[in-house]
Amino acid sequence: MLSRRLPAVLAGVALALAAAAALPGAASAALGSAPCGSAGFLCGALDVPLDRSGAQPGTVTLQYARLPAASTPTTNAIVGLAGGPGQAALPLATSFASDLGSFTTANDLLVYDQRGTGSSGALSCSAFGDAGATSAFSVKQCALELGRPRGFYRSVDSADDIEALRVAGGYDKLIIYGVSYGTKVALTYAARYPDHVAALILDSVVPVDGPDPFTQASFAAVSRILRELCAGGACRAASPDPRADLSALVALLKRHSLRSTITSPSGKRLTVTLTATGLWQILLAGDLNPALRAEFPGAVRAALRGDPTPVLRLRARAAGLTGTARLEAKPGPVRARAAASGDSDVLFAATRCEETPFPWDRAASPATRETQARSAAARLPAGPFAPFGREIALDSGVMPLCAAWPDASPAPEKAGPLPNVPTLVLTGAADLRTPVEQARAAVAGIPDAQIDVVAQTGHSVLGSDLGGCAAKTLAAFSAGTTVPCTPEQTPITPTAMPPRTLGALAGRTKADKTLAAVRATVNDVRRQMIGDAIAAERSITPGSRTGGLRGGVATVEGGFISFHRVSYVPGVRVSGNYATSLTGGSGGVSRFAVTGPAAAVGTLSITADGAVSGVLGGRRITAHLVAGSARLHLPRDLRAPAFPDPALRVP
């Protein structure tokens, strides 16, 4: 059952805002006076000490943007905190304004690049190339290059920076909204400055004294997330027992890795290797790409049946090698990002390595630290890590690299108690990075916290929730009320195990099976493009590409998707133009040529309403493909697959 705050406590948010609105004048005039951008923001800079104890000289210039309250301004402000650590917030200012619009009527919105990110003195070092931290040696060299100042980019330093912004702006209290790592900074501020917190909005919670270096909650959540993904028989065509299949594939990968080639978006063949750690990375990437998560059970089953291509394609997409999956999904603890984004991998390393509660002596050598970490892991119960095991937890997180980082700060102090202020927690039921169980534990010290678990949603709830529940909950919270919200059924449901032969498809004749193969091929291309667009937070635009599972390339060209020998079913290749509103076109007639040694060769025309005509294997085809009842209105005008998945002969 969800833990919900009492209505009287919730109403306190609205009452407090109304009372503040009656106070004379806003207190924000001291912050930001230079217009910037086109959304009404005013920008400025604030110098703060690098080290507030004064032992280490220097300052950091915080660049910020302020959106004045739309009307009846109060003496409070709402602060938006990005994730990472290392993600610049100013490039996301308009997104914060959109997400928090219900709060900005009576409160200024403050967005700033945290120290060491974006325009607030982004950290960099020559030891990190374009690929970020690639070895323990590069991490150590980077730390030495940064020198002693590297010890002052912790969450407590960012929390003190927020307090400096509050004081400079003359605000009484702050409503703090954090996403992912931003929630840790929000909670740190709340523990350090409880009297100046009006409310907390926490999206995908990282504990104030965390994160756990072993990510036990994440591993423990795998079984629940697979169970929820496959509820109601949704995985029937993928696997009779996805949890057992996962255990079997992990055991196989611990004996030997899988290695084969896949087709890149450019049509080139890429060699991909999958290990047990890589399989864990695929699961994590599903937090940010629901299409990838939906394909997971069927791909695992296929690998156990001797067909590794589907799961290897997932591995490549999770690593950012194909498609446009978000870079946070890349394997390894330190992510490479485009310099233009303003994000900082170096800041990520400095913050995580300095403040994570690692199970080692901070003064020990790297080798001793690794020994201490493995000893600590051996003392943990094995159950939460199954089926991956404790060794995967050790090797897949930040510990292997941070073991080489020489600490420049003392061990972090335990945070103080959290204030019992109006608090909304948004957590995705399908989120492995910051799972529901972790969110509940993180806010256990806030008795009246409202915890909303959003079904069928992964990490960064407001940005990932396709049903709109989270946005409705946030708007109600700002008004001091609650709303029951049942999300719509996600259109990205678990997919069937990809067929290895045309004979695996249902149909009386070879022509019927070939039509089913065309339908499956089109759906797969659509699914890849929709998933990649959601993960990359962009629309599907001309030039978007994806490789076919078994070969070929599909490219968006204007109002249609061009198929060039795209193969999903072995031995069946589809070429032609798919007219679809998915790409911004108005739909129309799709025309395909079908070739390949397994196919009933011929041509097909498919109208926007699913009427099929053509000739396959010398046989005239007439049929009607019903799109199904669910055509959800997704962000960026994405749509569910046009054709129902073909029936399979499920063993």
Secondary structure, 3 states (H helix, E strand, C coil): CCCCCCHHHHHHHHHHHHHHHCCCCCCCCCCCCEEECCCCEEEEEEEEECCCCCCCCCEEEEEEEEECCCCCCCCEEEEEECCCCCCCCHHHHHHHHHHCHHHCCCCEEEEECCCCCCCCCCCCCCCCECCECCCHHHHHHHHHHHCHHHHHCCHHHHHHHHHHHHHHHCCCEEEEEEECHHHHHHHHHHHHCHHHEEEEEEECCCCCCCCCCCCHHHHHCHHHHHHHHCHHHCCCCCCCCHHHHHHHHHHHHHHCCEEEEEECCCCCEEEEEECHHHHHHHHHHCCCCHHHHHHHHHHHHHHHCCCCHHHHHHHHHHCCCCCCCCHHHCCCCCCCCCHHHCCCHHHHHHHHHHHCCCCCCCCCCHHHHHHHHHHHHHCCCCHHHCCCCHHHHHHHCCHHHHCCCCCCCCCCCCCCCCCCCCEEEEEECCCCCCCHHHHHHHCCCCCCCEEEEECCCCCCHHHHCCCCHHHHHHHHHHCCCCCCCCCCCCCCCCCCCCCCCHHHECCCCHHHHHHHHHHHHHHHHHHHHHHHHHHHCCCCCCCCEEECCCEEEEEEECCEEEEEEEECCCCCEEEEEEECHHHCCCCCCEEEEEECCCCCCEEEEECCCCEEEEEECCEEEEEECCCCCCCCCCHHHCCCCCCCCCCECCC
